[in-house]
């Protein structure tokens, strides 16, 4: 039986209708699932996290290659299928709930097809964890934003924050017809390998908030885009314009700043604030 027929059969048997709001699009190409496992170089030493385990197709394939699978699924209806489909696998731990909220134990790798509508929170959650490699599917536009060139239309907060934490590779373009039901867009298989940050950020929270704030005004010059952030940071309103005009890159457009430039700005702002507080 093809994976498409099996998927449809299980959905009918359990009287489940895929929910668009939960991003329930099931990959129906087993070769692509095996390719994802290969891209992650999964072996018998690995504990693999699967986010959005669905009906357990990838779960079963992973269990054959690794030491343990931690399969997380938020939908209790799909969890019924997952429990049945994996009941003979003694190296699979099932976790029901939102991966962003439940407690997940140690994992060395993740191989997953997470729902597209939570791509951003899943990525940022993952980048704060310790792991060796992640292979995931993301919608095409989202994946391209992760590796966008400085100044390009896709360049933004996602690009900068991903660049800090990991090397990113777009590996295989996946047609939307490789899913059931098909989503509205194609996707990419993406590989992430964590690395040490390429520069030193004095305050991660300040850096992150600066990047977020500036990219809401990506076409403005830094001197104009940064004022709201400076006020929020506690710099006196009377001195905000003076500080903004004194910053490195103050005359550049936000979209023209390289990731390293944001680090320079964040650290410089903290230094100026400290001097002002001291004086």
Backbone torsions as a table, in degrees:
resi	resn	phi	psi	omega
1	UNK	NA	133.0	178.7
2	UNK	-67.8	159.8	-180.0
3	UNK	-65.1	-33.3	176.8
4	UNK	-63.4	-47.3	-180.0
5	UNK	-64.1	-40.0	179.0
6	UNK	-64.4	-42.4	179.4
7	UNK	-60.2	-48.2	179.4
8	UNK	-63.0	-39.9	-179.1
9	UNK	-63.6	-44.3	-180.0
10	UNK	-65.0	-40.5	179.4
11	UNK	-63.8	-40.4	178.1
12	UNK	-67.2	-44.4	-177.2
13	UNK	-59.9	-41.4	-177.1
14	UNK	-94.3	5.0	177.9
15	UNK	53.5	49.2	-180.0
16	UNK	-110.9	132.3	174.3
17	UNK	-109.6	119.2	-178.5
18	UNK	-51.5	131.9	-176.4
19	UNK	-95.6	119.8	179.7
20	UNK	-63.7	-36.8	-177.8
21	UNK	-66.7	-21.3	177.0
22	UNK	-99.3	4.6	179.0
23	UNK	63.2	40.3	-175.2
24	UNK	-86.9	86.9	173.9
25	UNK	-122.8	117.7	-171.4
26	UNK	-98.4	127.7	179.0
27	UNK	-67.2	130.4	-174.5
28	UNK	-116.5	19.0	178.5
29	UNK	-117.2	102.2	-177.1
30	UNK	-64.6	-31.3	178.7
31	UNK	-62.4	-38.8	178.2
32	UNK	-67.3	-37.9	177.7
33	UNK	-63.3	-43.1	177.8
34	UNK	-66.0	-35.3	177.8
35	UNK	-64.1	-40.2	177.5
36	UNK	-60.8	-43.4	178.8
37	UNK	-62.9	-40.3	177.8
38	UNK	-64.9	-41.8	179.3
39	UNK	-60.6	-29.7	-179.9
40	UNK	-87.5	-2.8	-178.7
41	UNK	50.0	46.8	-178.4
42	UNK	-67.6	134.7	176.1
43	UNK	-137.4	-177.3	-172.1
44	UNK	-69.7	-6.9	176.3
45	UNK	-91.4	-9.3	-170.7
46	UNK	-87.5	142.2	165.0
47	UNK	-105.8	117.5	-171.0
48	UNK	-110.2	127.9	174.4
49	UNK	-90.0	129.7	173.6
50	UNK	-115.9	118.9	-178.5
51	UNK	-98.0	118.9	-177.0
52	UNK	79.0	63.8	-172.1
53	UNK	-73.0	-17.5	174.2
54	UNK	60.0	-119.0	-177.4
55	UNK	-100.4	5.5	171.1
56	UNK	89.6	10.4	-179.6
57	UNK	-65.0	-51.6	177.4
58	UNK	-67.3	-35.1	179.5
59	UNK	-55.6	-47.4	-178.7
60	UNK	-64.3	-43.6	179.9
61	UNK	-63.2	-41.1	178.4
62	UNK	-63.8	-40.6	-176.6
63	UNK	-60.9	-25.5	179.6
64	UNK	-76.9	-16.3	-172.6
65	UNK	-113.4	-18.3	-171.9
66	UNK	-123.5	176.2	179.3
67	UNK	-74.7	-42.7	-179.3
68	UNK	-153.0	146.0	173.0
69	UNK	-113.8	130.7	170.3
70	UNK	-105.1	105.2	-174.5
71	UNK	-102.8	116.7	-176.6
72	UNK	-107.0	130.1	178.5
73	UNK	-141.6	129.4	-174.9
74	UNK	-86.1	-27.0	-174.1
75	UNK	-86.5	116.0	-178.8
76	UNK	-62.0	-27.1	178.3
77	UNK	-70.4	-43.2	175.7
78	UNK	-68.1	-30.6	178.8
79	UNK	-61.2	-31.5	176.8
80	UNK	-61.7	-44.6	177.8
81	UNK	-65.5	-44.9	-176.5
82	UNK	-59.2	-42.4	179.5
83	UNK	-62.7	-41.5	-179.9
84	UNK	-68.7	-44.2	-175.1
85	UNK	-71.6	-19.1	-177.4
86	UNK	-116.3	9.4	-173.7
87	UNK	-63.5	-21.3	179.7
88	UNK	-92.8	3.2	-177.1
89	UNK	-103.0	114.2	-174.8
90	UNK	-87.7	-0.1	179.0
91	UNK	-114.4	25.3	179.0
92	UNK	-117.4	125.3	174.5
93	UNK	-105.6	120.8	179.2
94	UNK	-94.7	134.5	178.9
95	UNK	-126.9	117.7	178.8
96	UNK	-93.7	124.5	179.1
97	UNK	143.6	178.3	178.2
98	UNK	-79.2	122.5	-176.6
99	UNK	-59.0	-25.2	179.9
100	UNK	-75.0	-13.8	-174.9
101	UNK	-119.3	-29.0	-177.8
102	UNK	-80.8	164.2	177.3
103	UNK	-86.4	121.7	179.4
104	UNK	-113.9	126.7	-178.7
105	UNK	-75.5	-176.2	-177.1
106	UNK	-54.5	138.3	169.8
107	UNK	-142.6	147.2	-179.4
108	UNK	-94.9	-28.7	-179.0
109	UNK	-143.5	162.1	169.5
110	UNK	-132.2	135.3	174.0
111	UNK	-129.3	116.1	-168.2
112	UNK	-154.5	154.1	168.4
113	UNK	-116.5	74.4	-177.0
114	UNK	-70.4	153.8	176.6
115	UNK	-56.6	135.5	-175.3
116	UNK	-61.7	-32.6	-172.9
117	UNK	-72.3	-11.1	175.5
118	UNK	-115.7	24.1	-178.5
119	UNK	-55.6	-46.7	-176.0
120	UNK	-64.5	-53.5	178.3
121	UNK	-62.1	-34.5	177.5
122	UNK	-63.6	-45.8	-178.8
123	UNK	-62.8	-48.4	-177.9
124	UNK	-66.3	-35.3	174.9
125	UNK	-62.5	-45.6	-176.6
126	UNK	-65.8	-38.7	-176.8
127	UNK	-67.9	-14.0	176.3
128	UNK	-90.4	-4.9	-178.7
129	UNK	-95.8	164.7	174.6
130	UNK	-99.9	120.9	178.5
131	UNK	-157.6	169.0	-176.6
132	UNK	-93.0	-37.7	-174.6
133	UNK	-161.4	146.2	175.5
134	UNK	-134.1	132.6	174.2
135	UNK	-124.4	117.4	-174.8
136	UNK	-138.1	161.8	171.2
137	UNK	-102.6	130.9	175.2
138	UNK	-128.1	151.2	177.4
139	UNK	-60.0	150.1	-170.6
140	UNK	-53.6	-48.7	-177.3
141	UNK	-62.5	-42.1	-179.9
142	UNK	-63.3	-46.4	-179.4
143	UNK	-60.9	-41.0	-179.4
144	UNK	-67.6	-31.2	175.8
145	UNK	-67.5	-29.7	-179.4
146	UNK	-63.6	-30.6	-174.9
147	UNK	-118.3	20.6	-174.8
148	UNK	-64.5	151.0	177.6
149	UNK	-78.7	146.1	178.0
150	UNK	-54.9	130.8	177.8
151	UNK	89.8	-14.3	-179.0
152	UNK	-75.2	169.2	-176.3
153	UNK	-66.6	-25.2	-178.7
154	UNK	-92.6	-5.3	-176.7
155	UNK	-74.1	131.7	-179.5
156	UNK	-170.3	-160.1	-177.5
157	UNK	-56.2	-43.1	-179.2
158	UNK	-58.0	-43.0	179.9
159	UNK	-60.7	-48.8	-175.7
160	UNK	-64.6	-47.7	-175.1
161	UNK	-69.7	-33.2	176.1
162	UNK	-69.5	-42.0	-179.2
163	UNK	-56.9	-36.9	-178.2
164	UNK	-64.0	-39.0	-168.3
165	UNK	-98.5	-25.1	-169.3
166	UNK	-154.7	154.9	166.2
167	UNK	-83.9	135.8	-174.4
168	UNK	-122.4	134.9	175.7
169	UNK	-128.5	131.3	170.8
170	UNK	-91.5	115.0	-168.2
171	UNK	-97.7	-54.6	-175.1
172	UNK	-138.6	131.8	173.4
173	UNK	-79.5	130.1	-176.4
174	UNK	-114.4	119.9	179.2
175	UNK	-67.3	146.4	-179.4
176	UNK	-62.9	-19.6	179.1
177	UNK	-78.0	1.6	174.9
178	UNK	-87.0	6.7	178.7
179	UNK	-123.1	155.7	169.9
180	UNK	-133.1	129.4	-16.0
181	UNK	-65.0	154.3	-177.6
182	UNK	-66.8	135.9	174.2
183	UNK	-73.0	179.9	-177.2
184	UNK	-82.8	-14.1	-174.0
185	UNK	-134.6	159.1	171.4
186	UNK	-75.1	170.5	-179.0
187	UNK	-137.8	173.8	175.0
188	UNK	-123.5	144.4	163.2
189	UNK	-83.6	124.0	-173.8
190	UNK	-120.0	137.6	175.4
191	UNK	-113.5	130.1	177.1
192	UNK	-115.3	131.8	173.7
193	UNK	-125.9	112.1	-178.3
194	UNK	-58.6	148.8	175.8
195	UNK	-148.1	166.9	176.6
196	UNK	-67.0	141.9	177.9
197	UNK	-54.9	138.5	-178.0
198	UNK	-75.0	-6.1	177.0
199	UNK	-149.8	164.2	-175.0
200	UNK	-95.7	118.9	176.6
201	UNK	-99.8	122.9	-176.7
202	UNK	-69.8	-34.2	-179.2
203	UNK	-141.5	107.1	-175.2
204	UNK	-61.7	-37.9	-178.1
205	UNK	-67.3	-42.8	178.3
206	UNK	-63.9	-43.7	178.9
207	UNK	-59.9	-48.9	-177.7
208	UNK	-61.4	-42.7	-179.0
209	UNK	-69.2	-35.8	177.3
210	UNK	-62.8	-47.3	179.5
211	UNK	-60.8	-45.6	-179.1
212	UNK	-61.0	-46.7	-176.8
213	UNK	-65.8	-46.6	-176.5
214	UNK	-64.6	-36.4	-177.2
215	UNK	-76.3	-6.8	170.0
216	UNK	-76.2	-9.3	179.5
217	UNK	-135.5	50.3	-168.1
218	UNK	-61.2	-23.9	-177.6
219	UNK	-95.3	-3.9	179.4
220	UNK	-87.4	161.1	174.5
221	UNK	-74.3	151.9	-175.2
222	UNK	-55.5	-42.1	-176.8
223	UNK	-58.1	-31.4	179.9
224	UNK	-88.3	-37.1	-176.0
225	UNK	-74.1	-24.5	-171.6
226	UNK	-87.1	-11.8	-171.9
227	UNK	-61.0	-43.1	-179.5
228	UNK	-61.2	-39.0	178.9
229	UNK	-65.6	-41.0	-178.9
230	UNK	-63.2	-41.9	177.8
231	UNK	-62.2	-45.8	-179.4
232	UNK	-62.6	-30.7	-179.3
233	UNK	-75.7	-14.2	176.2
234	UNK	107.1	9.9	177.2
235	UNK	-78.6	136.3	-176.7
236	UNK	-56.1	135.9	-177.5
237	UNK	-57.4	-33.6	-178.6
238	UNK	-66.3	-21.2	-176.4
239	UNK	-109.4	-0.9	-175.2
240	UNK	-60.7	-47.6	-177.8
241	UNK	-65.6	-37.3	178.1
242	UNK	-62.9	-45.7	178.9
243	UNK	-64.5	-44.5	-178.2
244	UNK	-59.0	-40.2	-179.0
245	UNK	-75.2	-16.1	-178.2
246	UNK	-93.2	-5.5	-174.6
247	UNK	-76.2	151.5	168.3
248	UNK	-58.2	148.0	175.6
249	UNK	61.9	17.8	-175.0
250	UNK	-61.7	-24.7	-176.6
251	UNK	-95.8	2.0	178.8
252	UNK	-87.2	154.3	169.8
253	UNK	-74.4	147.5	-178.7
254	UNK	-56.5	-42.0	-177.0
255	UNK	-65.4	-15.3	-178.8
256	UNK	-89.3	-6.1	-177.7
257	UNK	-79.7	129.0	172.7
258	UNK	-75.0	160.0	177.6
259	UNK	-51.4	-40.0	179.3
260	UNK	-63.7	-30.3	179.5
261	UNK	-66.5	-35.5	177.2
262	UNK	-65.2	-36.1	176.8
263	UNK	-63.5	-44.9	178.1
264	UNK	-59.7	-45.5	-179.4
265	UNK	-63.1	-47.0	-178.0
266	UNK	-60.7	-45.9	-179.4
267	UNK	-67.4	-37.5	179.4
268	UNK	-66.1	-41.8	179.2
269	UNK	-62.1	-42.5	178.6
270	UNK	-63.2	-39.9	178.8
271	UNK	-64.7	-44.8	-179.7
272	UNK	-65.2	-38.8	178.6
273	UNK	-64.6	-41.7	179.8
274	UNK	-63.4	-40.8	179.2
275	UNK	-64.7	-43.4	-179.7
276	UNK	-64.7	-39.2	178.1
277	UNK	-66.9	-37.1	-179.0
278	UNK	-69.4	-38.3	-178.1
279	UNK	-78.8	NA	NA
